[in-house]
Amino acid sequence: MRPATDEFGWLPVSSQPVTVEAASAATATTTSIALVLSAVDRWTERRAPHHLAWAVAFSAFATGSAALWLGAVLGWTQPVFKVFYLSGAILTVPLTALGSVHLSASERTARIARNIVTLFCAFSAGVMTAAPMSSPEDIDGLPRGSDVFGALPRVLAAVASGGGTLVIVATSTRAIVRALRSRFEGRSAVVGGNALVLAGVVTLSASGLLNSVLGEMTAFAVTLAAGALLLFAGFTTATRSGRGGQPRGASAPGVPNPAEPDA
């Protein structure tokens, strides 16, 4: 017999103790926590703003993944789904893009970008807090944003995912091209790390849109875990490279520039 719902939630997704969705969400959560700790460690050592931006971005990703994990195991409630949607679908990608801008752009441009992203995140948090929700059609799976939210939250998710991904793709592609044209120790690791992080960010962006388009919880959870693993692989690959001769801006979003001891 299914438990009754209340005014704050819906029915559980599954009564099984372990599901593919729960396992994938757990993988994404633990991987993103590792990314947070790695970024925080680098920020405390070097005090570079891009490390701080990435630490905040990975924290948002970890929060969204944990909310997905909770929803997969215990069932979705309105507060849990709002946290999931805000952290995962709206905040993660623009915060990651901000780190890329801090690394590759001028200080003035980075300051403007930081102000814009900060205002966008604050506005989005306010919208999601106050946004009314309706009961989804499929209460046994991952709710679709189009089924439970009005237009504004979904527009915010689309702008955050699309705009942030464009910034990251542009800066990461530029970094790969510059690294391929340069000659320095560890160039292959920088290129490989850039490619992995770029693939991870694109995968995460696709998973964020998948919720609004398809609402398939298994596919979403697996995609989320895959994106987290790609990010972690890119982060660790690039940071294993040497520290010689690389131009500024030649590292990937989410990956410190290995040629800059103070980066």
Salt bridges, closest charged atoms under 4 A:
GLU137 OE1 - ARG144 NH2 3.95
ASP140 OD2 - ARG2 NH2 3.17
ASP147 OD2 - ARG144 NE 2.97
GLU260 OE1 - ARG248 NH1 3.40
